[in-house]
Amino acid sequence: MNYAIPERIALTLWVGGMWITGYLVAPMLFSVLEERALAGMLAGRMFSAMSYVGLVCVGLLLLTHFQKNWLNGWRQWRRWVLLAMLLVIVMGEFVLQPMMAELKALGLDEGSAAQQRFGMLHGLSSSLFLFNSLAGLVLVIFGLEPDTQRGS
């Protein structure tokens, strides 16, 4: 079975969605909306939605890639990039986001320890998002399968 077109669609939807959400829509929300809390809440929901899109897409991509060639699949760097991206999504959505939500629920008073911890977690979350968006771009550029003519 030829998985190439569905794989490209899944990768495009996922990576394109990350780039649009993270580098266009979220900054626009903060520049247009006067209430930062509302902008943050909307951006957070969009990032969360993209995490679930990512979970579905990376799950399908890994499934099809390992179904094609289970043993040699571990030798290809693309599989490791997909696995790293999956780990980043899981860590961001199911570890960092609940911690940040808990801190927000307690209140983020100016200069408080909770605000400082939230800032640290937000910075980590942003760094993980940057990693995933760049890793996704690498997969878009080089493709999901090695080019046998180039030997990549």
DRENVEX-202817 format. One record per residue: residue number from 1; z, y, x of N, C-alpha, C in turn; residue in three letters. Coordinates in nm, 4 decimals. Layout:
{NUM,{Z,Y,X},{Z,Y,X},{Z,Y,X},'ALA'}
...
This chain:
{1,{0.0000,-0.1188,0.0847},{0.0000,0.0000,0.0000},{0.0000,0.1251,0.0892},'MET'}
{2,{-0.0755,0.2259,0.0508},{-0.0845,0.3496,0.1282},{0.0180,0.4501,0.0755},'ASN'}
{3,{0.1162,0.4800,0.1579},{0.2230,0.5720,0.1195},{0.1985,0.7143,0.1692},'TYR'}
{4,{0.0908,0.7376,0.2415},{0.0720,0.8646,0.3120},{0.0789,0.9861,0.2198},'ALA'}
{5,{0.0090,0.9845,0.1089},{0.0071,1.1030,0.0215},{0.1428,1.1260,-0.0452},'ILE'}
{6,{0.2066,1.0254,-0.1041},{0.3414,1.0507,-0.1605},{0.4431,1.0968,-0.0550},'PRO'}
{7,{0.4308,1.0431,0.0669},{0.5207,1.0863,0.1749},{0.4974,1.2327,0.2091},'GLU'}
{8,{0.3731,1.2734,0.2185},{0.3426,1.4140,0.2476},{0.3936,1.5056,0.1371},'ARG'}
{9,{0.3774,1.4623,0.0133},{0.4263,1.5424,-0.0995},{0.5783,1.5558,-0.0928},'ILE'}
{10,{0.6482,1.4453,-0.0682},{0.7946,1.4493,-0.0596},{0.8398,1.5392,0.0548},'ALA'}
{11,{0.7771,1.5272,0.1696},{0.8132,1.6089,0.2850},{0.7856,1.7566,0.2574},'LEU'}
{12,{0.6715,1.7858,0.1963},{0.6355,1.9240,0.1654},{0.7316,1.9848,0.0650},'THR'}
{13,{0.7626,1.9105,-0.0402},{0.8570,1.9586,-0.1414},{0.9928,1.9883,-0.0787},'LEU'}
{14,{1.0417,1.8964,0.0013},{1.1736,1.9092,0.0608},{1.1793,2.0222,0.1632},'TRP'}
{15,{1.0924,2.0184,0.2618},{1.0972,2.1174,0.3690},{1.0561,2.2554,0.3172},'VAL'}
{16,{0.9526,2.2601,0.2355},{0.9122,2.3878,0.1771},{1.0223,2.4479,0.0925},'GLY'}
{17,{1.0890,2.3638,0.0149},{1.2009,2.4112,-0.0664},{1.3150,2.4657,0.0169},'GLY'}
{18,{1.3437,2.3979,0.1297},{1.4491,2.4481,0.2187},{1.4128,2.5863,0.2721},'MET'}
{19,{1.2899,2.6015,0.3184},{1.2481,2.7285,0.3778},{1.2472,2.8405,0.2737},'TRP'}
{20,{1.1963,2.8134,0.1551},{1.1923,2.9162,0.0502},{1.3342,2.9547,0.0093},'ILE'}
{21,{1.4187,2.8551,-0.0122},{1.5564,2.8826,-0.0546},{1.6346,2.9569,0.0527},'THR'}
{22,{1.6296,2.9064,0.1746},{1.7140,2.9602,0.2804},{1.6679,3.0900,0.3421},'GLY'}
{23,{1.5372,3.1093,0.3495},{1.4877,3.2238,0.4245},{1.4177,3.3286,0.3389},'TYR'}
{24,{1.4049,3.3009,0.2086},{1.3442,3.3996,0.1198},{1.4365,3.4319,0.0028},'LEU'}
{25,{1.4702,3.3308,-0.0754},{1.5452,3.3548,-0.1987},{1.6897,3.3967,-0.1720},'VAL'}
{26,{1.7620,3.3239,-0.0889},{1.9032,3.3584,-0.0646},{1.9187,3.4996,-0.0072},'ALA'}
{27,{1.8427,3.5360,0.0967},{1.8563,3.6740,0.1455},{1.8193,3.7779,0.0394},'PRO'}
{28,{1.7210,3.7452,-0.0442},{1.6801,3.8379,-0.1489},{1.7925,3.8570,-0.2512},'MET'}
{29,{1.8613,3.7481,-0.2843},{1.9737,3.7590,-0.3779},{2.0785,3.8571,-0.3256},'LEU'}
{30,{2.1110,3.8449,-0.1968},{2.2142,3.9316,-0.1396},{2.1662,4.0761,-0.1256},'PHE'}
{31,{2.0369,4.0959,-0.1150},{1.9877,4.2337,-0.1034},{1.9678,4.3000,-0.2393},'SER'}
{32,{1.9467,4.2219,-0.3445},{1.9183,4.2774,-0.4770},{2.0442,4.2890,-0.5631},'VAL'}
{33,{2.1270,4.1862,-0.5595},{2.2466,4.1862,-0.6444},{2.3595,4.2641,-0.5782},'LEU'}
{34,{2.4213,4.3517,-0.6540},{2.5313,4.4310,-0.5993},{2.6583,4.3482,-0.5831},'GLU'}
{35,{2.6770,4.2524,-0.6698},{2.7974,4.1695,-0.6649},{2.7729,4.0511,-0.5704},'GLU'}
{36,{2.8343,4.0569,-0.4522},{2.8149,3.9535,-0.3506},{2.8626,3.8166,-0.3969},'ARG'}
{37,{2.9679,3.8141,-0.4777},{3.0187,3.6854,-0.5260},{2.9144,3.6164,-0.6141},'ALA'}
{38,{2.8455,3.6930,-0.6982},{2.7409,3.6361,-0.7835},{2.6239,3.5875,-0.6976},'LEU'}
{39,{2.5839,3.6676,-0.6011},{2.4752,3.6276,-0.5111},{2.5128,3.4999,-0.4371},'ALA'}
{40,{2.6359,3.4932,-0.3894},{2.6823,3.3742,-0.3185},{2.6865,3.2519,-0.4076},'GLY'}
{41,{2.7307,3.2700,-0.5318},{2.7367,3.1579,-0.6251},{2.5962,3.1058,-0.6558},'MET'}
{42,{2.5026,3.1974,-0.6811},{2.3648,3.1557,-0.7095},{2.3004,3.0890,-0.5887},'LEU'}
{43,{2.3194,3.1479,-0.4717},{2.2638,3.0888,-0.3497},{2.3247,2.9504,-0.3259},'ALA'}
{44,{2.4546,2.9382,-0.3451},{2.5212,2.8090,-0.3271},{2.4662,2.7024,-0.4188},'GLY'}
{45,{2.4391,2.7395,-0.5427},{2.3820,2.6418,-0.6371},{2.2413,2.6006,-0.5961},'ARG'}
{46,{2.1646,2.6966,-0.5468},{2.0289,2.6624,-0.5018},{2.0332,2.5719,-0.3789},'MET'}
{47,{2.1232,2.6019,-0.2848},{2.1361,2.5160,-0.1666},{2.1805,2.3760,-0.2063},'PHE'}
{48,{2.2706,2.3687,-0.3036},{2.3163,2.2383,-0.3513},{2.2014,2.1612,-0.4170},'SER'}
{49,{2.1228,2.2294,-0.4987},{2.0070,2.1644,-0.5615},{1.9109,2.1137,-0.4547},'ALA'}
{50,{1.8889,2.1937,-0.3510},{1.7992,2.1511,-0.2434},{1.8577,2.0331,-0.1653},'MET'}
{51,{1.9894,2.0257,-0.1585},{2.0511,1.9097,-0.0929},{2.0182,1.7823,-0.1694},'SER'}
{52,{2.0241,1.7884,-0.3012},{1.9920,1.6705,-0.3814},{1.8436,1.6371,-0.3738},'TYR'}
{53,{1.7573,1.7384,-0.3718},{1.6142,1.7139,-0.3498},{1.5967,1.6453,-0.2145},'VAL'}
{54,{1.6677,1.6945,-0.1134},{1.6605,1.6359,0.0195},{1.7080,1.4919,0.0223},'GLY'}
{55,{1.8164,1.4625,-0.0484},{1.8667,1.3249,-0.0522},{1.7632,1.2302,-0.1114},'LEU'}
{56,{1.6994,1.2724,-0.2193},{1.5970,1.1885,-0.2824},{1.4776,1.1724,-0.1887},'VAL'}
{57,{1.4300,1.2846,-0.1345},{1.3112,1.2794,-0.0479},{1.3361,1.2000,0.0796},'CYS'}
{58,{1.4453,1.2256,0.1484},{1.4708,1.1531,0.2734},{1.4957,1.0055,0.2436},'VAL'}
{59,{1.5599,0.9766,0.1313},{1.5795,0.8369,0.0937},{1.4469,0.7647,0.0743},'GLY'}
{60,{1.3562,0.8285,0.0010},{1.2240,0.7686,-0.0210},{1.1451,0.7559,0.1088},'LEU'}
{61,{1.1518,0.8593,0.1920},{1.0788,0.8560,0.3194},{1.1301,0.7447,0.4102},'LEU'}
{62,{1.2616,0.7327,0.4200},{1.3174,0.6269,0.5049},{1.2853,0.4889,0.4488},'LEU'}
{63,{1.2952,0.4754,0.3194},{1.2642,0.3476,0.2560},{1.1210,0.3042,0.2844},'LEU'}
{64,{1.0263,0.3945,0.2641},{0.8865,0.3570,0.2866},{0.8577,0.3321,0.4335},'THR'}
{65,{0.9194,0.4090,0.5222},{0.8933,0.3904,0.6647},{0.9495,0.2594,0.7158},'HIS'}
{66,{1.0682,0.2235,0.6717},{1.1249,0.0978,0.7189},{1.0615,-0.0221,0.6494},'PHE'}
{67,{1.0113,0.0004,0.5297},{0.9416,-0.1082,0.4610},{0.8118,-0.1417,0.5343},'GLN'}
{68,{0.7473,-0.0406,0.5901},{0.6222,-0.0610,0.6640},{0.6453,-0.1417,0.7912},'LYS'}
{69,{0.7487,-0.1067,0.8654},{0.7672,-0.1680,0.9955},{0.9150,-0.1607,1.0335},'ASN'}
{70,{0.9909,-0.2545,0.9894},{1.1359,-0.2516,1.0080},{1.1762,-0.2482,1.1559},'TRP'}
{71,{1.1252,-0.3383,1.2360},{1.1703,-0.3468,1.3749},{1.1233,-0.2298,1.4598},'LEU'}
{72,{0.9978,-0.1939,1.4517},{0.9465,-0.0847,1.5337},{0.9859,0.0518,1.4792},'ASN'}
{73,{1.0313,0.0557,1.3548},{1.0735,0.1822,1.2960},{1.1845,0.2491,1.3739},'GLY'}
{74,{1.2721,0.1691,1.4345},{1.3842,0.2255,1.5102},{1.3386,0.2875,1.6415},'TRP'}
{75,{1.2201,0.2535,1.6870},{1.1702,0.3063,1.8136},{1.1017,0.4415,1.7980},'ARG'}
{76,{1.0730,0.4803,1.6772},{1.0003,0.6050,1.6557},{1.0975,0.7200,1.6326},'GLN'}
{77,{1.0774,0.8268,1.7060},{1.1679,0.9415,1.6987},{1.1701,1.0019,1.5593},'TRP'}
{78,{1.0637,0.9894,1.4828},{1.0590,1.0468,1.3483},{1.1675,0.9867,1.2582},'ARG'}
{79,{1.1913,0.8581,1.2747},{1.2949,0.7919,1.1934},{1.4326,0.8486,1.2274},'ARG'}
{80,{1.4551,0.8743,1.3554},{1.5842,0.9286,1.3980},{1.6020,1.0714,1.3467},'TRP'}
{81,{1.4923,1.1473,1.3426},{1.4994,1.2835,1.2880},{1.5353,1.2765,1.1405},'VAL'}
{82,{1.4707,1.1871,1.0662},{1.5026,1.1720,0.9233},{1.6479,1.1303,0.9025},'LEU'}
{83,{1.6962,1.0370,0.9851},{1.8361,0.9935,0.9731},{1.9330,1.1075,1.0051},'LEU'}
{84,{1.9014,1.1860,1.1064},{1.9861,1.3014,1.1402},{1.9864,1.4017,1.0261},'ALA'}
{85,{1.8704,1.4245,0.9669},{1.8624,1.5186,0.8548},{1.9427,1.4677,0.7353},'MET'}
{86,{1.9381,1.3375,0.7113},{2.0182,1.2782,0.6038},{2.1669,1.3002,0.6300},'LEU'}
{87,{2.2092,1.2757,0.7521},{2.3499,1.2955,0.7889},{2.3922,1.4413,0.7681},'LEU'}
{88,{2.3062,1.5340,0.8050},{2.3357,1.6766,0.7877},{2.3513,1.7114,0.6397},'VAL'}
{89,{2.2623,1.6588,0.5558},{2.2733,1.6849,0.4120},{2.4052,1.6321,0.3578},'ILE'}
{90,{2.4369,1.5092,0.3916},{2.5607,1.4468,0.3420},{2.6828,1.5255,0.3890},'VAL'}
{91,{2.6828,1.5627,0.5156},{2.7962,1.6380,0.5699},{2.8093,1.7747,0.5013},'MET'}
{92,{2.6971,1.8425,0.4844},{2.7008,1.9748,0.4222},{2.7421,1.9704,0.2766},'GLY'}
{93,{2.6812,1.8815,0.2014},{2.7035,1.8783,0.0560},{2.8355,1.8133,0.0174},'GLU'}
{94,{2.8760,1.7092,0.0874},{2.9924,1.6314,0.0438},{3.1172,1.6501,0.1291},'PHE'}
{95,{3.1057,1.7239,0.2395},{3.2223,1.7535,0.3222},{3.2471,1.9047,0.3260},'VAL'}
{96,{3.1503,1.9797,0.3767},{3.1707,2.1241,0.3947},{3.1777,2.2004,0.2621},'LEU'}
{97,{3.0866,2.1719,0.1711},{3.0852,2.2477,0.0453},{3.2136,2.2315,-0.0360},'GLN'}
{98,{3.2682,2.1110,-0.0505},{3.3964,2.0997,-0.1212},{3.5101,2.1752,-0.0507},'PRO'}
{99,{3.5090,2.1748,0.0820},{3.6122,2.2489,0.1556},{3.5990,2.3989,0.1294},'MET'}
{100,{3.4755,2.4476,0.1284},{3.4514,2.5896,0.1035},{3.4876,2.6263,-0.0408},'MET'}
{101,{3.4570,2.5398,-0.1353},{3.4902,2.5655,-0.2765},{3.6415,2.5722,-0.2950},'ALA'}
{102,{3.7127,2.4858,-0.2253},{3.8588,2.4854,-0.2331},{3.9162,2.6177,-0.1805},'GLU'}
{103,{3.8615,2.6637,-0.0708},{3.9077,2.7910,-0.0146},{3.8758,2.9070,-0.1086},'LEU'}
{104,{3.7585,2.9058,-0.1700},{3.7222,3.0120,-0.2653},{3.8167,3.0113,-0.3846},'LYS'}
{105,{3.8529,2.8922,-0.4303},{3.9433,2.8810,-0.5456},{4.0812,2.9381,-0.5135},'ALA'}
{106,{4.1235,2.9279,-0.3881},{4.2526,2.9825,-0.3469},{4.2483,3.1343,-0.3347},'LEU'}
{107,{4.1290,3.1870,-0.3174},{4.1122,3.3307,-0.3019},{4.0853,3.3652,-0.1564},'GLY'}
{108,{3.9880,3.4516,-0.1372},{3.9488,3.4899,-0.0024},{3.9840,3.6363,0.0203},'LEU'}
{109,{4.1125,3.6622,0.0334},{4.1577,3.7985,0.0576},{4.1121,3.8457,0.1943},'ASP'}
{110,{4.0764,3.9719,0.2017},{4.0274,4.0327,0.3259},{4.1252,4.0075,0.4412},'GLU'}
{111,{4.0745,3.9469,0.5494},{4.1543,3.9230,0.6691},{4.2468,3.8027,0.6620},'GLY'}
{112,{4.2453,3.7300,0.5509},{4.3357,3.6155,0.5370},{4.2862,3.4963,0.6187},'SER'}
{113,{4.3772,3.4019,0.6401},{4.3412,3.2791,0.7115},{4.2358,3.2019,0.6333},'ALA'}
{114,{4.2458,3.2048,0.5001},{4.1477,3.1358,0.4162},{4.0090,3.1970,0.4347},'ALA'}
{115,{4.0029,3.3289,0.4418},{3.8736,3.3943,0.4612},{3.8156,3.3596,0.5990},'GLN'}
{116,{3.9007,3.3558,0.6996},{3.8535,3.3214,0.8338},{3.8032,3.1771,0.8388},'GLN'}
{117,{3.8773,3.0868,0.7760},{3.8351,2.9456,0.7720},{3.7044,2.9318,0.6933},'ARG'}
{118,{3.6938,3.0036,0.5821},{3.5716,3.0012,0.5029},{3.4538,3.0497,0.5883},'PHE'}
{119,{3.4745,3.1569,0.6616},{3.3695,3.2098,0.7486},{3.3253,3.1086,0.8525},'GLY'}
{120,{3.4211,3.0366,0.9094},{3.3894,2.9342,1.0085},{3.3077,2.8210,0.9445},'MET'}
{121,{3.3520,2.7745,0.8269},{3.2816,2.6670,0.7577},{3.1425,2.7118,0.7139},'LEU'}
{122,{3.1327,2.8360,0.6687},{3.0033,2.8895,0.6282},{2.9090,2.8968,0.7484},'HIS'}
{123,{2.9607,2.9377,0.8623},{2.8801,2.9418,0.9843},{2.8316,2.8039,1.0245},'GLY'}
{124,{2.9198,2.7043,1.0144},{2.8814,2.5668,1.0455},{2.7751,2.5183,0.9477},'LEU'}
{125,{2.7961,2.5467,0.8204},{2.6999,2.5081,0.7174},{2.5636,2.5731,0.7434},'SER'}
{126,{2.5641,2.6995,0.7805},{2.4394,2.7712,0.8114},{2.3698,2.7105,0.9328},'SER'}
{127,{2.4478,2.6718,1.0329},{2.3897,2.6091,1.1527},{2.3262,2.4749,1.1188},'SER'}
{128,{2.3925,2.3976,1.0339},{2.3367,2.2686,0.9932},{2.2084,2.2885,0.9125},'LEU'}
{129,{2.2076,2.3908,0.8267},{2.0865,2.4214,0.7502},{1.9733,2.4603,0.8445},'PHE'}
{130,{2.0030,2.5413,0.9435},{1.9018,2.5814,1.0415},{1.8459,2.4584,1.1124},'LEU'}
{131,{1.9347,2.3687,1.1543},{1.8897,2.2451,1.2188},{1.7939,2.1692,1.1283},'PHE'}
{132,{1.8328,2.1492,1.0007},{1.7486,2.0720,0.9104},{1.6151,2.1405,0.8834},'ASN'}
{133,{1.6174,2.2714,0.8690},{1.4906,2.3396,0.8414},{1.3970,2.3321,0.9619},'SER'}
{134,{1.4507,2.3388,1.0825},{1.3673,2.3266,1.2026},{1.3219,2.1823,1.2255},'LEU'}
{135,{1.4115,2.0873,1.2015},{1.3739,1.9460,1.2146},{1.2652,1.9114,1.1129},'ALA'}
{136,{1.2788,1.9631,0.9917},{1.1762,1.9408,0.8903},{1.0431,2.0007,0.9310},'GLY'}
{137,{1.0477,2.1185,0.9914},{0.9250,2.1823,1.0388},{0.8573,2.0964,1.1465},'LEU'}
{138,{0.9361,2.0378,1.2349},{0.8813,1.9489,1.3380},{0.8095,1.8309,1.2712},'VAL'}
{139,{0.8706,1.7741,1.1670},{0.8062,1.6620,1.0973},{0.6782,1.7059,1.0268},'LEU'}
{140,{0.6783,1.8262,0.9718},{0.5569,1.8771,0.9079},{0.4471,1.8947,1.0122},'VAL'}
{141,{0.4817,1.9488,1.1275},{0.3827,1.9740,1.2329},{0.3271,1.8437,1.2897},'ILE'}
{142,{0.4146,1.7495,1.3230},{0.3714,1.6278,1.3903},{0.3400,1.5132,1.2945},'PHE'}
{143,{0.3774,1.5264,1.1686},{0.3524,1.4209,1.0710},{0.4599,1.3151,1.0745},'GLY'}
{144,{0.4538,1.2287,0.9761},{0.5539,1.1230,0.9637},{0.5166,0.9953,1.0386},'LEU'}
{145,{0.3908,0.9862,1.0729},{0.3435,0.8676,1.1448},{0.2844,0.9100,1.2789},'GLU'}
{146,{0.3010,0.8282,1.3811},{0.2415,0.8609,1.5112},{0.0892,0.8644,1.5007},'PRO'}
{147,{0.0292,0.9547,1.5714},{-0.1161,0.9623,1.5830},{-0.1551,0.8650,1.6925},'ASP'}
{148,{-0.2167,0.7549,1.6546},{-0.2474,0.6505,1.7525},{-0.3476,0.6963,1.8571},'THR'}
{149,{-0.4264,0.7997,1.8269},{-0.5208,0.8510,1.9256},{-0.4498,0.9307,2.0343},'GLN'}
{150,{-0.3420,1.0001,1.9966},{-0.2671,1.0800,2.0943},{-0.1521,1.0030,2.1530},'ARG'}
{151,{-0.1059,0.8979,2.0830},{0.0053,0.8187,2.1324},{0.1404,0.8838,2.1137},'GLY'}
{152,{0.1542,0.9725,2.0128},{0.2843,1.0395,1.9922},{0.3816,0.9573,1.9151},'SER'}
